[in-house]
Amino acid sequence: ASYDMGGHDTYMHKEIHEQADAVDRVLRGRIDDRFSTVHLGGLNLDAREARQIRRVKILGCGTSYHAGMIGAQMIEELARIPADAEPASEFRYRNAVVDPDTLYVAVSQSGETYDVLAAVQELKRKGARVFGIVNVVGSAIAREADAGIYVHAGPEVCVVSTKCFTNTTVAFALLALHLGRTRDLSVRDGKRIIEGLRKLPAQITEILDREEEIKKLAEQYAGARSMLFIGRVRGYPVAREASLKLKEVSYIHAEAYPASELKHGPLALIEPALPTVAIVPDDDLLEKNRAAMEEIKARSGRILAVAHQNQEKADQTIVIPKNEDELDPILMGIPLQLLAYHTALTLGRDIDKPRNLAKSVTVE
Ligand code: AGP
């Protein structure tokens, strides 16, 4: 497919900059202010059925799996249903126990990823209820799923996923809010989340307006041979996704680790030549994250923080706007998409078509 680049040099750059509009689309027509919930017409799930869900299991690959990790946390936080995400490619090979009281959620931008499709087919063979969170309308996974949510990000051409990731995390916030409001999430908390969702497009624009600053940082870090990404709880999937983005598009080796696990091994790697990107949301774990940065500084590591306020322990901070704690992960990866993009540009990489990768992996 070839779509107009709209004045951008690459689709990746175009798609990063489309995110405020894309998020606007995933929200459009779905918010129900009267009852502080959302309408998800494609779900066919009444409140009684929603209350019978005992667990949520999310399956996807690559970036979609990372969006699922964020989704699982949102569902646990807002709906208090145990939830976790697993790579679909692993799930389908381990003869997993399929439970009729679990809601399975298959996540895929293209809707054609074979590992995800095969997992969905196996689940359906065993009588499970499967929802899809998909971008491409009418794709194989969308057709195979019992019901679902379209993420309405618009066509994504760059092999490296950006706007679909963001929209998928927003779709998960909608699902979590919907499930939460059939359970114990109060009207007040429903309202609070809705207000947070409404702020997202303007906050995304605010982040993207910092591009020049992020470009300069990318030029500084482009010489690194390897980078470490750390985050804790809400920040960890963000670190995972940011590290995948950097790897895919710049070919710089990157590893993501929970900040809490540093002392159990990776601290041994810290030296000036291994920069760390730290995801530091202004939530109840802020002090813990500061302590992790201190550990890194004490071993002369360099730190770039993504945070809601300037971090003294870090060498540099990309300050981004604060949303509700539960929704922060939607925004925290966006500056790091730009960091990956500008790093790749500095290194002269083939940004829209990284070596060895395909947009959708329709084979085993
Ligand atoms: C994203 O940047 C990657 N190229 C890749 O991990 C991708 O997310 C994965 O292959 C899954 O694709 P899907 O969302 O179309 O199923």
Residues whose N, C-alpha, C, O or C-beta is under 5 A from the ligand:
A	BS01	AGP	C61 G62 T63 S64 V107 S108 Q109 S110 G111 T113 V159 V160 S161 A358 K359 S360
